[in-house]
Each structure stands twice: as structure tokens, then as C-alpha cells.
Amino acid sequence: MAIPKPPDYVLAVKGQSSAQSPDTPKVILPDDEAYETARLSWNLAADQRPAAICLPTSADEVAGAIRYAGERGLRIAPQTTGHMAMALEPLDRALLLKPEFDGPRVEVDRAALSARIRGGATWGDVVGAVSEAGLTVMHGSSPSVSPFGYVLGGGLSFYGRAHGFAANRVSSFEIVTADGEIRRADSEQDSDLFWALRGAGGSFGVITGIEIGLLPLDEVFAGIGFWPMAEAPELLEIWSGWAKSAPDSVTSTFRLLRPPPLEDVPEPIRGVPVAAIDAVALDDDAGAGLVALFDDCSEPLMGGWGRQPSSAVSRLHGDPEDPLPGIGDAILLNELDADARARYISAAGAESDSSLVAAELRQLGGALGRPAENGGVLSHVDAGFMLFGIGVAFDPDSSAKTEADLDRLLAALEPFRAPRRLYGFAERDCSLEDCFGPESATRLEQIRDKYDPGHVFIAPHQAAAG
Ligand SMILES: Cc1cc2nc3c(=O)[nH]c(=O)nc-3n(C[C@H](O)[C@H](O)[C@H](O)COP(=O)(O)OP(=O)(O)OC[C@H]3O[C@@H](n4cnc5c(N)ncnc54)[C@H](O)[C@@H]3O)c2cc1C
């Protein structure tokens, strides 16, 4: 696609007045007062400076924004919260398009166990709405992540080992494609697009709504325990041994955490390096069985387990909700034998001098490892664990240290690496082929050529040529 050189088109955009045709939403330009706030992503380390920004409030306005960009030779970066903004190429030749729809953004159909989610909703909004109906949804660990980017990247949930990837719970997408058409992609209409959207991201258009299946769970067995980080080797040996034959009803994580010394961190772990284990069990006995394995370990510094409202699961992991500057990345691991465990502890544990705020192992397997019936491109993964590291990027020094510590962690576990990566967690040096293999990557490119022949949309993990 021919993209005008930056100076030409930046001038062209700057020359526009704010007045637009009725179905074109308001566009925010770099000289506008609102620009500095509107350009921010959740991940503040992504210093995105788009040529223009648009916050459409309806699917018609999204179509208007696509037209606006087309008329000015701009590419388009659809985004909701910006949790994954670090994985995007620079936006200086792009319209940043963030749907912020009017009216209720979540509608729950209790009888059909389904919710319709509209542009701008976060998982916090969705969990709040579905819990009022005594239901839950396959959300992730952070209430401030949006369901759109999450399902477009697969969606790894605390309900994953029982029910698979959240993307395969989506029954339809409403999407505005590059030609400005508002489409419904489901198992019957535009089924190729439906397949691609379930795991392979925002390269195909702007999502304005999804319909997703819900889970009839108003309570679950769940909990978390925090121990001094020095205890990590023993805890990890017990946890990884249990994981080898764990029931599918339990999904858990193991983390090495360095909580900051801030007031909103609970006192027992404020500024204290810890090892943490959390889990959700859809079977109380299975959950209690996991907890009992740690009876002979030292008392946790903090934590608790038991039945609780399923709505509480969205904050179980304690992810930061407010915007932060961070650098993270993830790979998948086949196994966690003694050598792998020693490498993990050595790279991120108590003696490591690592600055990573979290070095996280998420348990895979169960339904996450079995082909989903009529699933999307991310049907399942063949791996035992996901390793995800993240640290702060407040300034050049902390960014460099985080990058180095992240590289060290991922390199240490390289011999145990599974062939694929998870689209929604990989943030650096990742291609479609890395996530889905050569055959699916080729099919995804063909589907992109069909729905976005000009390669207008900017999304993570696109081929270098865009
Ligand atoms: C603290 C934290 C916790 C996380 N926890 C989990 C977890 O538990 N499970 C999990 O699976 N993932 C998790 N993730 C990863 C997260 O799912 C991805 O970063 C996801 O892409 C975020 O989606 P978003 O829409 O909020 O972010 P964005 O950065 O806004 O979106 C990411 C990408 O999705 C696409 N996209 C977003 N909105 C639209 C749209 N309207 N139309 C078209 N494309 C769009 C775009 O390609 C965009 O670049 C976590 C990430 C963080 C930072």
C-alpha cells in the first residue's frame, strides 16, 4: 500500500478543520487540547503519537472514521484500552481509533447464558453486569483489560482449563471492515473472518460488538497465598508436581512477585519479594486438595481460600488497574522439570537481583490443550505452562534493566520452550507464524487480503511490510 510520507500527510491532517460530515465522528488532532490525554494508552511506556485520534460512539461513526482515514491516506490502529500498545508499530501515520460507545455497553441474556458487549467496555464492566444475573464470564486476570483485545488474542482465563480459550466462547463479532461495511461474523456469515478473529487480532477491521457465552457460576472456590520468595523452590516443586496430573476443574498460577513499597499494597507484602500461588476451582474438593499440599510449608504471609462470589475472581490476581509504564513478554513452556525450575528461580528468584515485578507461570493443559469444537485459529495450545515476565519502564535506566532481566528470564527457559506463542501475551518479536504455525499464518494473511486488501489496519504481530 502506498503510504504518503509523514510530513505531507501530517500537514494534510493538520490542515483539516474539526468540522466533518454528520456521520464522521469528531477527530482529535495533535494541536488540540484533548490530544495529550486521548493519545495515552494503558501501558504508558508506549509513547504513541498518532496523526489523529477518533473516539467513535457507534458503528456508523466507526465507518465514518474509516472513511476519514482513507481520504487522508492514514492507516488505522483500532485500540480499546492500550494494554498491548507496546506491540504496535509507531502510529505517526495512523488514525488511532478507540470506540467509546454511548449507552449500556453490556447486555445480559440470562436465559441464553450470553452477553452482548459493545465498544469501550472493560472486563470490570462485564463482570459487574453478568454477576447481577448470578453468572460469570471467561474474563482474564485484570478488570481493566477490554474483552475485545483479550478475545482477539485468545483469552486465557481462570476458567481456561475447564472451558478452553475465551475466544471460542464468542458466538459472533460485529466488525466494520476497511470498505466501511458493518458486518456480523459468525459460524455462518463471513465464517473465515470469524475463524481469524478468534485469536489472531485486530488486522481485519474494527470490532464494535461481540456476543459471548457465559458460565452459570455465582460462586467458586478460589484463593491466593503469598510466601517469602526464599520459599519459592519448595513451593514450585510442590505446585509443578501437582500440575502434572491436576484436575481440569482447577486453573492456577505460580508467581515470583516484587510488590512495590506503596501504600495500596497490603502491609504484609508491601515492598517484600514473595512467591504467590492463586487458583480457581470449579470443584471444591479439587481446590481444597491443592491448598492442602502446602500445609507443611511455612505459614503464608497473607492469603486465604474458600468459596467466594465469582465476581471476586476478576481481582484475585491483584493486577494493577491504573495505567503504568511496563515492558512484558511471554513464551510457552513444555514442562517444568527440576532443571527448568532451577533456571526460573535462578533468573528471577530471591538471589537473582531481577527487577521484574512479576515472573509468572500460568498453568495450561486441560481444555486449553484440546481442540475446541468449531474453534477459531486459536483452538488450543500444546504446552504445559505460559511464562510471562513484566517489569517497570519509568525511565531509560529502569527500561534497560527490565529488558535485560526479561531477556535473561526467557533465555534461561529457552530449552523448555514450546513451539508456539500466545498472541495476546507476546509483546516482542513475535509473528503470526510463531503463534499459529505456517499453514494458519498463510490462511490468516489470505483472510486479511480479502477483508483489508490495502492493509489499512495496524495490529500486533503483523508481517514487517504491514
Ligand atoms: C496487566 C495485564 C493483565 C493481563 N491478563 C490477561 C489474562 O489474564 N488473560 C489474557 O488472555 N490476557 C491477559 N493480558 C493480555 C491482554 O489480553 C492483551 O494485552 C489484550 O490485547 C488487551 O486487550 P485491550 O483491548 O484491553 O488492549 P488494546 O491494547 O486496546 O488492544 C490490543 C489489540 O487488540 C486489538 N483491538 C482492541 N480493540 C479493538 C477493536 N475495537 N477493534 C479491533 N481490534 C481491537 C488491536 O489489535 C489492539 O492493538 C493481560 C495484559 C496485562 C497488561
The ligand as an SDF file (V2000), in Angstrom:
LIG
                    3D

 53 58  0  0  0  0  0  0  0  0999 V2000
   -1.9810   -6.4190   33.4770 C   0  0  0  0  0  0  0  0  0  0  0  0
   -2.3710   -7.3470   32.3470 C   0  0  0  0  0  0  0  0  0  0  0  0
   -3.0880   -8.5000   32.6180 C   0  0  0  0  0  0  0  0  0  0  0  0
   -3.4710   -9.3580   31.5820 C   0  0  0  0  0  0  0  0  0  0  0  0
   -4.1430  -10.5070   31.8730 N   0  0  0  0  0  0  0  0  0  0  0  0
   -4.5260  -11.3190   30.8780 C   0  0  0  0  0  0  0  0  0  0  0  0
   -5.2200  -12.5280   31.1430 C   0  0  0  0  0  0  0  0  0  0  0  0
   -5.4940  -12.8730   32.2860 O   0  0  0  0  0  0  0  0  0  0  0  0
   -5.5400  -13.3280   30.0930 N   0  0  0  0  0  0  0  0  0  0  0  0
   -5.2440  -12.9820   28.8090 C   0  0  0  0  0  0  0  0  0  0  0  0
   -5.5660  -13.7400   27.8970 O   0  0  0  0  0  0  0  0  0  0  0  0
   -4.5970  -11.8500   28.5330 N   0  0  0  0  0  0  0  0  0  0  0  0
   -4.2090  -11.0260   29.5220 C   0  0  0  0  0  0  0  0  0  0  0  0
   -3.4950   -9.9100   29.2410 N   0  0  0  0  0  0  0  0  0  0  0  0
   -3.1690   -9.6270   27.8550 C   0  0  0  0  0  0  0  0  0  0  0  0
   -4.3400   -8.8520   27.2430 C   0  0  0  0  0  0  0  0  0  0  0  0
   -5.4140   -9.7340   26.9970 O   0  0  0  0  0  0  0  0  0  0  0  0
   -3.8890   -8.2300   25.9220 C   0  0  0  0  0  0  0  0  0  0  0  0
   -2.9290   -7.2440   26.1940 O   0  0  0  0  0  0  0  0  0  0  0  0
   -5.0640   -7.6550   25.1700 C   0  0  0  0  0  0  0  0  0  0  0  0
   -4.6410   -7.3830   23.8720 O   0  0  0  0  0  0  0  0  0  0  0  0
   -5.5990   -6.4040   25.8180 C   0  0  0  0  0  0  0  0  0  0  0  0
   -6.7600   -6.0040   25.1510 O   0  0  0  0  0  0  0  0  0  0  0  0
   -7.2350   -4.4950   25.2360 P   0  0  0  0  0  0  0  0  0  0  0  0
   -8.3000   -4.3150   24.2260 O   0  0  0  0  0  0  0  0  0  0  0  0
   -7.5010   -4.1510   26.6380 O   0  0  0  0  0  0  0  0  0  0  0  0
   -5.8990   -3.7430   24.8130 O   0  0  0  0  0  0  0  0  0  0  0  0
   -5.5520   -2.8910   23.4380 P   0  0  0  0  0  0  0  0  0  0  0  0
   -4.1240   -2.5830   23.5560 O   0  0  0  0  0  0  0  0  0  0  0  0
   -6.5310   -1.7620   23.3790 O   0  0  0  0  0  0  0  0  0  0  0  0
   -5.8660   -3.8910   22.3170 O   0  0  0  0  0  0  0  0  0  0  0  0
   -4.9030   -4.8520   21.9100 C   0  0  0  0  0  0  0  0  0  0  0  0
   -5.0890   -5.1230   20.4450 C   0  0  0  0  0  0  0  0  0  0  0  0
   -6.3940   -5.7010   20.2590 O   0  0  0  0  0  0  0  0  0  0  0  0
   -6.9760   -5.1880   19.0860 C   0  0  0  0  0  0  0  0  0  0  0  0
   -8.1680   -4.4170   19.4220 N   0  0  0  0  0  0  0  0  0  0  0  0
   -8.5460   -3.8680   20.5870 C   0  0  0  0  0  0  0  0  0  0  0  0
   -9.7460   -3.2850   20.4560 N   0  0  0  0  0  0  0  0  0  0  0  0
  -10.1250   -3.4540   19.1560 C   0  0  0  0  0  0  0  0  0  0  0  0
  -11.2560   -3.0900   18.3870 C   0  0  0  0  0  0  0  0  0  0  0  0
  -12.2690   -2.4180   18.9110 N   0  0  0  0  0  0  0  0  0  0  0  0
  -11.2920   -3.4470   17.0830 N   0  0  0  0  0  0  0  0  0  0  0  0
  -10.2830   -4.1390   16.5250 C   0  0  0  0  0  0  0  0  0  0  0  0
   -9.1810   -4.5010   17.1980 N   0  0  0  0  0  0  0  0  0  0  0  0
   -9.1110   -4.1660   18.5020 C   0  0  0  0  0  0  0  0  0  0  0  0
   -5.9410   -4.3060   18.4260 C   0  0  0  0  0  0  0  0  0  0  0  0
   -5.1700   -5.0770   17.5190 O   0  0  0  0  0  0  0  0  0  0  0  0
   -5.0900   -3.8550   19.5800 C   0  0  0  0  0  0  0  0  0  0  0  0
   -3.7760   -3.4850   19.2090 O   0  0  0  0  0  0  0  0  0  0  0  0
   -3.1040   -9.0480   30.2510 C   0  0  0  0  0  0  0  0  0  0  0  0
   -2.3580   -7.8980   29.9780 C   0  0  0  0  0  0  0  0  0  0  0  0
   -1.9870   -7.0540   31.0150 C   0  0  0  0  0  0  0  0  0  0  0  0
   -1.1650   -5.8290   30.6860 C   0  0  0  0  0  0  0  0  0  0  0  0
  1  2  1  0
  2  3  1  0
  2 52  2  0
  3  4  2  0
  4  5  1  0
  4 50  1  0
  5  6  2  0
  6  7  1  0
  6 13  1  0
  7  8  2  0
  7  9  1  0
  9 10  1  0
 10 11  2  0
 10 12  1  0
 12 13  2  0
 13 14  1  0
 14 15  1  0
 14 50  1  0
 15 16  1  0
 16 17  1  0
 16 18  1  0
 18 19  1  0
 18 20  1  0
 20 21  1  0
 20 22  1  0
 22 23  1  0
 23 24  1  0
 24 25  2  0
 24 26  1  0
 24 27  1  0
 27 28  1  0
 28 29  2  0
 28 30  1  0
 28 31  1  0
 31 32  1  0
 32 33  1  0
 33 34  1  0
 33 48  1  0
 34 35  1  0
 35 36  1  0
 35 46  1  0
 36 37  1  0
 36 45  1  0
 37 38  2  0
 38 39  1  0
 39 40  1  0
 39 45  2  0
 40 41  1  0
 40 42  2  0
 42 43  1  0
 43 44  2  0
 44 45  1  0
 46 47  1  0
 46 48  1  0
 48 49  1  0
 50 51  2  0
 51 52  1  0
 52 53  1  0
M  END
$$$$
